[in-house]
Amino acid sequence: MDTLQRYELRRINPQSDEYEIVIHVADHLSEFANELGTLPRERKDVIELARQIVRERYPTVKVKMVKVIIGGIAVTSIPFMSGNVSSAQAATSTAHTTPASQDGTIYYQVASGDTLWYISKKFNTPVDHIKRANHLTSDNLQLNQRLIIPKTFHTVGTGDYLTVLAKKYGTTVAAIKEANSLPSDTTRLGQVLIIPILIGGQTSPPAQAAAPPPQPTIKASTYTVAAGDTLFSIAKKLGTTVEALRAANTLTSDVLSIGQTLTLSPNSNAAPPSDSVAPAPVPEQVTRAYTVAAGDTLYSIAKKLGTTVEALRAANNLTSDVLSIGQTLTLSPNSTATPASDSAAPAPVPEQVTRAYTVVAGDTLWAIAQRFGTPVALLRSTNNLTSDVLGIGQTLSIPTGTAATQPEPAITPAPPETQAPAPTTTTEERTTFTYAVRAGDSLSVIAKRFGVTVDAIRLSNNLSSDFLQVGQAITIPNGINAPTQTGTNTITYTTHSVVSGDNIWDLSIRYGIPQSELLRVNNMTISSTLSIGQKLTIPVHTIGVKSVINERHGEYLDWWTEAQYVFTIGKTAKVTDYATGKSFYIKRTVGANHADSETVTVNDTNIAKSIWGGFSWTPRAVILEIDGRKVAASMSFMPHEREYIANNGITGHFDVYFGNSTRHVDGRADASHQAQVERAAGLR
């Protein structure tokens, strides 16, 4: 029960000594596949969990009933025929003490001051592994709480008997059975087992963890990750190196979480002083720090600091041009001499030849070039752009009229009169078009962008208020600079003749539409039957390609009206993580409110684990390549509940969200996923 939130013991009635176990399941984690109409948890799993709770916490109590509550609602009650389990569990209790008497216990008892991070360091295992093994939904621990410390998780393959696994991982059969609540030595292919660390009957750390105490306390320090932090910036703050931080914290990737605690390795303080001596001779005014703000790009920062993009990359060990708000950048000590010569080049250009333009959401180099009647290549060269990636709030210099090397028209009156109308013909082409609202948009922002009035937009769309939603389609009347790809969606209909073996679920998958929609269009319900030769109306959705910010981002598609018809059940997509650029493949296997998906192979699973640092509910911005088009999405990588693909390295499915996707459990939007979808689309 990886969705267990808490449990409690209740007396059934005041006159008896009989009790019930009430198991509360976290409503934000529990998934229901509504289109299948079944509860994914098996009855025996609930009873087994109840037995474990009674065995460990209430061995002398008569428990007669198990009640399951999800989101405050009781969904089932199951008779629990245990009676007084003190004697009934005697044999089991003896079995559980076997590992302790031989090699130790599998449980670690939480002591005062313990945190998950501290315990993970103590036993050299990831925090996520401890949480997964103990069904923890938060980082909070209780004094004397017993935890299983997993050495690893093993997916059962051919020939993987418990005796084989015990020998392979240096543990015991009894310990593996205890950690996984196995009633026998039987396992099944694809089953994921917890391989526990044998604690040795102690709550103190293993022998190897006792070495650090002799180190002076002044040489060990901790740092809490804040917004905008990177391993490089933290290493500079702590006076160490990125490699030392990775080693001291057993990091498998450079991805950090806000609030995460990092430790400075005890022996790393000696080296940094020699590294930090080098900048000392540089005058203080030459070395400067800059904190990245919203809209900043490497180019705009280079201009502000009087340096070059290349110098910033070198000084900060940047491997890409992607920046984080709050990130600290350093100007290299020897770079201030060159900007003067670099910035001197534009000086001969008369000021009236260029104008300033501030980039807004939805802008691309091509659109800006069209708007001002100038070539894209000239925009790049004027602004020293090394790529077409723009940042909201970035200031561009726009070449206007004639070239800077041709000042003659400014002296002779006749030419300007004949040339003046030329720019207006390329920027004032007006059309009526549809626009999809993006993050940060307001009626005034949209009206200014397309050269119309707020009242004109209100009137054309019958708006009773100025409130807009991301993805909302509005009409822009007689506007300029219409998006080049407005992406019109269409619905047509075809007919299917029912043949032997047809059913509504299979037909909905075959035609790539939700089962509920197929039922609704044909005036049917889930209990309706089909007859051979019956004619069914099949909706066919054609989803127009939407404009994108640039080639690095994906299309923003609404889940309900667009994305679910592009990423249909049974379709495979290539996933690219927005931050790291790593790619793997997934398949949509089910899901109504969002795309429940599974990795295709073990290799895909391993790549995903390297990105998330294991299994995690944390949503990340991703780009899905589906039938040749790139779509913005958000994905978490915590396998749970039912699965359809075997031997892929995971048990269960994970969640993929698109624009306005909702949770299965309550039908509500998930703000964290929505934010990552918008990030993948370049809308924030």
C-alpha positions in Angstrom: 0.0 0.0 0.0 2.3 2.7 -1.2 -0.5 5.2 -0.8 -0.9 4.6 3.0 -1.2 8.0 4.8 -2.0 6.9 8.4 -3.9 4.3 10.4 -5.8 4.2 13.7 -7.3 1.7 16.1 -11.0 2.2 17.0 -13.2 0.3 19.5 -16.2 -1.2 17.7 -18.6 -0.5 20.6 -18.0 0.6 24.2 -19.3 -2.6 25.7 -16.8 -5.0 24.0 -13.1 -5.4 23.7 -13.3 -5.8 19.9 -11.6 -3.2 17.6 -11.3 -2.2 13.9 -8.3 -0.9 12.0 -9.0 2.2 10.0 -6.6 2.7 7.1 -6.5 6.2 5.6 -5.2 6.3 2.0 -3.7 9.6 0.7 -6.3 11.1 -1.8 -3.7 13.0 -3.8 -1.8 9.7 -4.6 -4.5 7.2 -5.1 -5.3 6.6 -8.7 -8.6 5.4 -10.1 -9.0 4.3 -13.7 -12.6 5.5 -14.1 -13.0 4.1 -17.5 -12.4 0.5 -16.2 -14.6 0.9 -13.2 -12.4 -1.1 -10.8 -10.5 -0.3 -7.6 -6.8 -1.0 -8.3 -5.9 -2.2 -4.8 -6.5 -5.9 -4.1 -8.5 -7.0 -1.1 -5.7 -9.3 0.1 -3.2 -6.4 0.1 -5.3 -4.4 2.6 -5.7 -7.5 4.8 -2.0 -8.2 4.7 -1.3 -4.6 5.6 -3.7 -4.8 8.5 -2.1 -8.0 9.7 1.3 -6.3 9.7 0.0 -3.3 11.7 -1.7 -5.6 14.2 1.4 -7.8 14.5 3.8 -4.9 15.1 1.6 -2.4 17.1 -1.4 -4.2 18.6 -0.4 -7.9 19.2 -2.8 -8.3 22.2 -5.8 -6.6 20.7 -8.9 -8.3 19.1 -9.2 -6.8 15.6 -12.4 -7.8 13.8 -12.7 -5.3 10.9 -10.6 -3.4 8.4 -12.0 -0.1 7.1 -10.4 1.8 4.1 -11.0 5.6 3.9 -9.9 7.6 0.8 -10.2 11.4 0.9 -12.4 11.2 4.0 -14.8 8.8 2.4 -15.2 5.2 3.6 -14.9 3.1 0.4 -14.9 -0.5 1.9 -15.0 -2.5 5.1 -13.4 -6.0 5.2 -14.0 -8.6 8.0 -10.7 -9.4 9.8 -10.9 -12.8 11.4 -7.9 -12.6 13.6 -9.3 -12.7 17.2 -6.7 -12.1 19.8 -3.5 -12.3 17.7 -1.0 -12.6 20.5 -0.9 -16.4 20.3 -1.8 -16.6 16.6 1.2 -14.5 15.8 3.6 -16.3 18.1 5.1 -18.3 15.2 5.4 -15.3 13.0 7.1 -13.3 15.8 9.6 -16.0 16.2 10.3 -16.0 12.5 10.8 -12.3 12.6 13.4 -12.5 15.4 15.5 -15.0 13.4 17.4 -12.4 11.4 18.1 -10.4 14.6 19.5 -13.4 16.4 21.7 -14.4 13.4 22.6 -11.3 11.5 20.6 -8.5 13.0 17.2 -6.9 12.4 15.9 -5.2 9.3 14.4 -2.3 11.3 16.1 0.9 12.3 14.5 2.7 15.2 14.3 6.5 14.8 16.3 8.4 17.5 16.1 12.0 18.6 17.5 14.3 16.0 17.2 11.8 13.2 16.2 13.0 9.7 15.7 11.1 6.5 18.7 12.7 5.1 20.9 11.9 8.1 19.7 8.2 8.0 20.3 8.0 4.3 23.9 9.2 4.8 24.3 6.8 7.7 23.4 3.8 5.7 24.5 5.1 2.3 21.1 4.7 0.6 19.0 7.4 -1.1 16.2 9.2 0.8 13.7 8.2 -1.9 14.6 4.5 -1.4 13.8 4.8 2.4 10.5 6.6 1.7 9.5 4.1 -0.9 10.4 1.1 1.3 8.4 2.5 4.2 5.5 4.0 2.2 6.4 7.5 3.5 4.5 10.4 1.9 6.5 13.1 3.6 10.0 13.6 5.2 8.5 13.8 8.7 9.7 11.1 11.2 8.5 10.1 14.7 10.6 9.2 17.7 11.0 5.4 17.9 9.5 4.9 14.5 10.8 1.7 12.9 12.1 2.0 9.3 13.3 -0.6 6.8 16.6 0.6 5.3 16.7 -0.7 1.7 20.0 -1.7 0.2 18.3 -1.7 -3.2 15.1 -2.8 -5.0 15.3 -5.9 -7.1 13.0 -6.9 -10.0 12.5 -10.6 -9.9 13.7 -12.4 -13.1 14.0 -16.0 -14.2 15.9 -18.1 -11.6 15.7 -15.4 -8.9 14.8 -17.5 -5.8 15.0 -15.9 -2.4 18.0 -18.0 -1.5 19.8 -16.7 -4.6 18.9 -13.1 -3.8 19.9 -13.5 -0.2 23.4 -14.7 -1.3 23.7 -12.1 -4.0 23.0 -9.2 -1.7 24.6 -10.5 1.5 21.3 -10.8 3.5 19.0 -13.5 4.6 15.8 -15.1 3.2 14.0 -14.3 6.4 15.0 -10.6 6.1 13.7 -10.3 2.5 10.5 -12.0 3.4 10.1 -9.7 6.5 10.8 -6.6 4.4 8.3 -7.5 1.8 5.6 -9.2 4.0 6.0 -12.4 2.0 3.9 -15.3 3.4 6.1 -17.9 1.6 9.3 -18.2 -0.4 7.3 -17.9 -3.7 7.9 -14.9 -5.9 6.6 -13.9 -9.4 8.4 -12.6 -12.4 8.5 -8.9 -12.5 7.8 -8.5 -8.8 9.8 -5.7 -7.2 11.4 -6.7 -3.8 12.9 -4.6 -1.1 16.4 -5.9 -0.3 16.9 -4.7 3.3 20.1 -3.7 5.1 20.6 -5.9 8.2 20.9 -3.4 11.0 22.5 -5.8 13.5 20.0 -5.2 16.3 21.2 -1.7 16.8 20.0 1.8 16.2 23.4 3.3 16.0 25.1 3.7 12.6 27.2 0.9 11.1 30.9 0.6 12.0 32.1 2.5 9.0 29.9 5.4 9.8 31.8 5.9 13.1 34.9 7.3 11.4 33.7 11.0 11.0 33.5 11.9 14.8 37.2 12.5 15.2 37.0 15.3 12.5 37.0 18.8 14.0 33.4 20.2 13.9 34.7 23.4 12.3 35.6 21.4 9.2 32.2 20.0 8.5 29.3 22.3 7.5 25.9 22.0 5.9 24.1 24.2 3.3 20.4 24.3 2.6 19.6 24.7 -1.2 17.8 27.9 -2.1 16.0 28.9 -5.3 18.5 29.4 -8.1 21.3 27.4 -6.5 23.4 25.1 -8.7 26.2 22.8 -7.6 28.7 25.2 -9.1 27.4 28.3 -7.3 27.2 26.3 -4.0 30.7 25.0 -4.4 31.9 28.6 -4.7 30.0 29.7 -1.7 31.3 26.8 0.4 34.8 27.1 -0.8 35.0 23.6 -2.4 34.5 21.9 -5.8 31.5 20.4 -7.6 33.2 17.0 -7.5 33.8 17.2 -3.7 30.1 18.1 -3.2 29.0 15.2 -5.4 31.2 12.8 -3.5 30.3 14.0 0.0 26.5 13.8 -0.8 26.6 10.7 -3.0 24.8 12.6 -5.8 24.1 10.8 -9.0 23.0 13.9 -10.9 23.3 17.7 -10.6 19.6 18.1 -10.0 18.9 19.8 -6.7 15.7 20.4 -4.7 14.9 23.6 -2.8 15.3 22.9 0.9 17.7 20.0 0.3 20.6 19.9 2.8 24.1 19.4 1.4 27.2 18.5 3.5 30.7 19.9 2.8 33.1 17.0 3.0 35.5 17.3 6.0 38.7 17.1 4.0 37.7 19.5 1.2 38.5 22.7 3.0 42.2 22.5 2.5 42.1 22.6 -1.3 39.8 25.6 -1.9 42.0 28.2 -0.4 44.7 27.5 -3.0 42.0 27.8 -5.7 40.6 31.0 -4.2 44.1 32.6 -4.0 44.1 33.2 -7.8 41.4 35.9 -7.8 43.0 37.8 -5.0 45.4 40.0 -7.0 42.5 41.1 -9.2 41.2 44.5 -8.1 37.9 44.2 -6.3 36.1 46.3 -8.8 37.1 44.0 -11.7 35.4 40.9 -10.2 31.6 41.3 -10.0 28.7 39.0 -9.1 25.3 39.2 -10.8 22.0 37.6 -9.7 19.9 36.4 -12.5 16.4 38.0 -12.7 13.3 37.2 -14.7 13.9 37.8 -18.4 17.6 37.7 -18.2 19.7 36.0 -20.9 23.4 35.5 -21.2 23.5 38.1 -23.9 21.6 40.8 -21.9 23.7 40.1 -18.8 26.9 40.3 -20.8 25.8 43.7 -22.1 25.0 44.9 -18.5 28.3 43.6 -17.1 30.4 44.9 -20.0 31.7 41.5 -21.1 30.9 38.7 -23.7 28.7 35.7 -23.6 31.8 33.5 -24.1 33.5 35.0 -21.1 30.4 34.5 -18.9 30.2 30.8 -20.0 33.9 30.3 -19.2 33.9 32.1 -15.9 30.8 30.1 -14.6 31.6 26.7 -16.2 28.2 26.9 -18.1 27.5 24.0 -20.4 24.3 25.6 -21.8 22.6 29.0 -22.0 19.8 28.0 -19.7 19.7 30.2 -16.6 17.7 30.0 -13.3 16.1 33.0 -11.6 18.3 33.8 -8.5 21.4 32.1 -10.0 24.6 33.9 -9.2 27.0 34.6 -12.1 30.6 35.9 -11.8 32.4 38.1 -14.2 35.8 36.6 -15.0 38.6 38.8 -13.7 40.4 39.3 -17.0 37.4 40.0 -19.2 36.8 43.7 -18.5 39.5 44.7 -20.9 37.9 43.2 -24.0 34.3 44.5 -23.6 35.4 48.0 -24.3 36.8 47.0 -27.7 33.7 44.8 -28.3 31.3 47.6 -27.3 33.2 50.1 -29.3 32.2 48.5 -32.6 28.6 49.7 -32.6 29.6 53.3 -31.8 29.8 54.5 -35.4 26.2 53.4 -36.0 24.0 56.5 -35.7 21.5 56.2 -32.8 18.5 56.8 -35.0 19.2 53.7 -37.1 18.1 51.3 -34.3 15.2 51.2 -31.8 14.8 49.2 -28.6 12.2 46.4 -28.3 11.3 44.3 -25.2 10.5 40.6 -25.9 7.1 39.4 -24.7 5.6 36.0 -24.3 5.0 34.4 -27.7 7.7 36.3 -29.5 10.2 34.6 -31.9 13.0 36.1 -33.9 11.0 35.5 -37.1 7.9 37.2 -35.8 9.8 40.2 -34.6 11.7 40.4 -37.9 8.3 40.4 -39.8 6.8 42.9 -37.4 9.6 45.5 -38.1 10.4 44.6 -41.7 14.0 43.5 -41.1 15.8 40.2 -42.0 16.3 37.6 -39.2 20.0 37.5 -40.0 20.3 41.2 -39.4 18.5 40.9 -36.1 21.0 38.2 -35.0 24.1 40.2 -36.1 22.8 43.4 -34.6 22.2 41.8 -31.2 25.2 39.3 -31.3 22.8 36.4 -30.9 24.4 32.9 -31.0 21.0 31.2 -31.0 17.3 32.0 -31.7 16.3 31.5 -28.0 14.8 34.6 -26.5 13.9 35.5 -22.9 10.8 37.4 -21.9 11.9 40.9 -20.9 15.0 40.7 -23.1 15.8 44.0 -24.9 16.6 43.8 -28.6 18.0 46.5 -30.9 15.9 46.7 -34.0 17.5 48.0 -37.2 15.2 50.6 -38.8 15.0 52.1 -42.3 18.3 52.2 -44.2 21.6 50.6 -43.1 23.9 52.4 -40.7 26.6 52.8 -43.4 24.2 54.8 -45.6 23.5 58.1 -43.8 22.8 60.1 -47.1 19.0 59.9 -46.8 19.2 61.8 -43.6 20.9 64.8 -45.5 18.8 64.8 -48.7 15.1 65.7 -48.1 13.7 63.8 -51.2 14.7 60.2 -50.5 13.1 60.0 -47.0 9.8 61.2 -48.4 9.8 58.4 -51.0 11.1 55.8 -48.5 8.9 56.6 -45.5 5.8 54.6 -46.6 7.9 51.4 -47.2 8.1 50.1 -43.6 4.4 50.7 -43.0 3.3 48.3 -45.7 5.2 45.4 -44.1 3.9 46.0 -40.5 0.3 47.1 -40.9 -1.2 44.0 -42.6 -4.3 43.4 -40.5 -6.4 40.2 -40.2 -8.9 38.7 -37.8 -7.6 35.5 -36.2 -7.8 33.3 -33.2 -5.2 33.5 -30.4 -4.6 31.0 -27.5 -4.0 32.8 -24.2 -0.6 32.2 -22.6 0.8 32.6 -19.1 1.3 36.2 -18.2 -1.3 37.5 -20.8 -3.9 40.1 -19.9 -6.3 41.9 -22.2 -4.1 45.0 -22.2 -1.0 43.0 -23.1 -2.7 41.1 -25.9 -4.3 44.3 -27.2 -0.9 46.1 -27.3 0.8 43.1 -29.0 -1.7 42.9 -31.8 -2.4 46.7 -32.2 -6.1 46.6 -31.2 -8.1 48.0 -28.3 -9.2 46.1 -25.2 -12.8 47.1 -25.9 -12.5 45.5 -29.4 -11.4 42.2 -27.9 -14.1 42.3 -25.3 -16.8 43.0 -27.9 -15.6 40.3 -30.3 -15.5 37.6 -27.6 -18.6 38.7 -25.6 -16.4 38.9 -22.5 -18.2 39.9 -19.3 -14.9 40.2 -17.3 -11.2 40.7 -18.0 -10.4 37.2 -16.5 -8.5 35.0 -18.9 -7.4 31.3 -18.7 -4.2 29.9 -20.1 -5.1 28.1 -23.4 -8.4 30.0 -23.8 -9.1 30.8 -27.5 -10.1 34.4 -28.2 -10.7 36.3 -31.4 -8.4 39.2 -32.3 -10.4 41.5 -34.6 -8.4 43.3 -37.4 -5.1 42.8 -35.6 -1.5 42.9 -36.8 1.2 40.3 -36.4 -1.1 37.3 -36.5 0.7 34.1 -35.3 1.9 32.1 -38.3 0.4 28.8 -37.1 -3.0 29.3 -35.5 -3.7 25.5 -35.4 -7.3 25.0 -36.3 -9.0 21.9 -34.7 -11.7 20.0 -36.6 -14.0 17.1 -35.9 -15.5 14.9 -38.5 -17.4 11.6 -38.2 -17.1 8.1 -39.7 -19.2 5.0 -39.2 -18.2 1.6 -37.8 -20.2 -1.6 -38.3 -20.0 -3.8 -35.2 -18.5 -7.3 -35.8 -18.2 -10.3 -33.5 -15.8 -9.6 -30.6 -16.2 -5.8 -30.7 -16.7 -3.9 -27.4 -16.8 -0.2 -26.6 -13.4 -0.2 -24.7 -11.5 -1.8 -27.6 -13.2 0.4 -30.2 -12.3 3.6 -28.2 -8.7 2.6 -28.2 -8.7 1.6 -31.9 -10.1 5.0 -32.9 -8.1 7.0 -30.4 -11.0 8.6 -28.5 -12.2 8.3 -24.9 -14.7 5.6 -24.1 -17.0 8.2 -22.5 -17.0 10.2 -25.7 -17.9 7.2 -27.9 -20.7 6.3 -25.5 -22.1 9.8 -25.5 -22.0 10.3 -29.2 -24.0 7.1 -29.7 -26.4 7.7 -26.8 -25.2 4.7 -24.9 -24.1 3.9 -21.4 -21.4 1.7 -19.9 -24.0 -1.1 -19.5 -25.2 -0.9 -23.2 -24.6 -4.0 -25.3 -23.5 -4.1 -29.0 -25.1 -6.2 -31.7 -23.5 -7.5 -34.9 -24.1 -5.1 -37.8 -24.9 -2.2 -35.5 -23.7 1.2 -36.8 -21.7 3.3 -34.5 -20.8 7.0 -35.1 -17.0 7.5 -34.6 -15.7 11.1 -33.9 -12.5 11.9 -35.8 -10.5 14.7 -34.2 -7.9 16.5 -36.3 -5.7 18.7 -34.0 -4.0 21.6 -35.7 -0.3 22.3 -35.1 0.1 25.2 -32.7 2.8 27.9 -32.8 5.8 27.4 -30.5 8.1 29.9 -28.8 11.2 28.4 -30.5 12.6 25.0 -31.5 13.5 24.1 -27.8 9.9 24.3 -26.6 6.8 22.2 -27.5 3.3 22.9 -28.5 0.9 23.9 -25.7 -2.1 21.5 -26.1 -5.2 21.4 -23.9 -5.6 17.9 -22.6 -9.4 17.7 -23.0 -9.8 19.2 -26.5 -6.4 18.4 -28.0 -3.6 16.4 -26.3 -5.6 13.2 -25.5 -6.4 12.9 -29.3 -2.7 13.3 -30.1 -1.2 11.0 -27.5 -3.8 8.3 -27.6 -3.9 5.0 -25.6 -1.4 2.6 -27.1 0.8 5.3 -28.7 4.5 5.4 -28.0 6.4 8.8 -27.6 9.9 9.9 -27.2 10.4 11.9 -24.0 13.1 14.6 -23.7 13.7 16.1 -20.3 13.7 19.9 -20.7 16.5 20.5 -18.1 19.0 17.8 -18.9 18.2 17.0 -22.6 18.2 13.2 -21.8 15.7 11.1 -23.8 13.8 7.8 -23.4 10.6 6.2 -24.7 7.2 5.7 -23.0 3.8 4.3 -24.0 0.4 5.6 -22.9 -1.4 2.6 -21.5 -4.5 4.1 -19.9 -5.8 7.2 -18.1 -8.7 9.6 -18.5 -7.8 12.8 -16.7 -4.1 12.6 -17.8 -1.9 10.1 -19.6 -1.0 7.1 -17.5 2.1 5.8 -19.1 4.9 3.2 -18.8 8.5 3.0 -20.0 9.0 0.7 -23.0 12.2 -1.1 -21.9 14.5 -1.5 -18.9 17.0 0.9 -20.7 14.2 3.6 -20.8 13.6 3.1 -17.1 17.3 3.5 -16.2 17.5 6.7 -18.2 14.4 8.1 -16.5 15.8 7.1 -13.1 19.0 8.9 -13.8 17.0 12.1 -14.5 14.7 11.9 -11.4 17.5 10.4 -9.2 15.4 7.2 -8.7 11.6 7.1 -8.4 10.0 10.5 -7.5 6.6 12.2 -7.5 8.3 15.5 -8.5 7.0 16.8 -11.8 9.5 17.8 -14.5 9.0 19.7 -17.7 9.4 17.4 -20.7 8.9 17.5 -24.5 7.0 14.5 -26.0 7.7 13.7 -29.7 4.5 12.2 -31.0 4.1 11.4 -34.7 6.7 14.0 -35.6 5.3 16.9 -33.5 6.8 18.1 -30.2 4.3 18.7 -27.4 4.9 20.4 -24.0 4.1 18.1 -21.0 5.0 17.4 -17.4 5.9 14.0 -16.0 6.5 12.5 -12.6 8.3 9.1 -12.3 6.8 7.2 -9.4 5.4 3.9 -10.7 2.2 2.9 -8.9 -0.9 0.7 -9.2 -1.8 -1.3 -12.4 0.7 -2.0 -15.1 0.4 -3.3 -18.7 4.0 -3.6 -19.8 6.1 -6.4 -18.2 9.9 -6.6 -17.9 10.5 -2.9 -18.3 12.2 -2.4 -14.9 9.1 -0.9 -13.1 5.9 -2.1 -11.5 3.0 0.1 -12.3 2.5 3.3 -14.3 3.4 7.0 -13.9 1.7 10.3 -14.7 2.1 12.5 -17.8 0.2 15.8 -17.7 -0.6 18.3 -20.5 -2.4 21.7 -20.5 -5.2 21.6 -17.9 -4.9 17.9 -17.1 -6.4 16.9 -13.8 -5.9 14.4 -11.1 -7.8 11.1 -11.2 -8.7 11.1 -7.6 -10.6 14.4 -7.4 -10.8 15.8 -10.9 -8.9 18.9 -10.0 -6.0 20.6 -11.7 -2.5 20.0 -10.3 -0.7 23.4 -10.1 2.8 21.9 -9.9 2.2 19.9 -13.1 0.6 22.8 -14.9 3.6 25.0 -14.1 5.9 22.5 -15.7 3.8 22.1 -18.8 3.9 25.9 -19.3 7.7 25.8 -18.7 8.1 23.2 -21.5 6.0 25.4 -23.7 8.1 28.5 -23.0 5.2 30.3 -21.3 7.0 30.8 -18.0 
